[in-house]
Amino acid sequence: MNLETNPLLVPWNDLPENIKESNRRQADDIGKKLKTVHCDMEPLTNWDAELFEFTPEESEIMAAMEHQRWLNERRNEGWTYDPGPKNLECMTSPALLDWEELPESKKIHIPFFPNFLMRDLLIWLIIINILSILAVFFPWELGKKAEELASAPAGIRPEWYFLFMFQILKLIPAKVIFIEGEVFGVIMFGLAGLFWFLVPFWDRKTPRGKKWYWLNYVGLLVIIFIIVFTIIGFIT
């Protein structure tokens, strides 16, 4: 979200007066929402106190109340519903629906790019840094070092999370058309991983509150497939 998609992303002093007043009314309504879920605000005197969190049900109640307050405010100002993008000049918005009719994507929505992606990248960066520090200061031998030119020991198999791939590769013929069987299997695994990685980019229904049931079924079948072949790999 930027100034082109939302011109209200400006410092407080640059906001129109009606938007400032809307923010003030939202702040005034906080106490009412808290009382609805039997809560109140008070000064913090115990800095060792446990962090307070609302339950999902309480958050849902207060979110519905705030949406209704905002909805009444907008309707009184002359705004109307339109399924298209928000239009400040025509005073239309796709969010001018009752809470029950509002798509889930409008209730809780974190854009995949860049918000969700950057948040996940930060988490992975922290994890990789921790692993790197552990590897440098507390190195751990995995076992007897393998000889690169020696043949693989009898009965060797990969870690459990690669077992399903290992089992599938054993079932692929030595030649698939003109490609080596193992190379063909690796290519298929790579394409499947690429497909999984690109799902958030070409899925356009979920952000609009719709569901791609066939995608859910495909994902469920893939999980079952992986579990079954992992179990077969353990048994054999």
Secondary structure, DSSP 8 states (H G I E B T S, - for coil): --TTT-TT-S-GGGS-HHHHHHHHHHHHTHHHHHHHTT--------TTS------HHHHHHHHHHHHHHHHHHHHHTT-EE-SSS-BTTTTEETT-S-GGGS-HHHHS---IIIIIHHHHHHHHHHHHHHHHHHHHHS----SS---TTS---TT----GGGHHHHHHHHHS-SEETTEEHHHHHHHHHHHHHHHHHHHHHH--SGGGT---HHHHHHHHHHHHHHHHHHHHHHH-
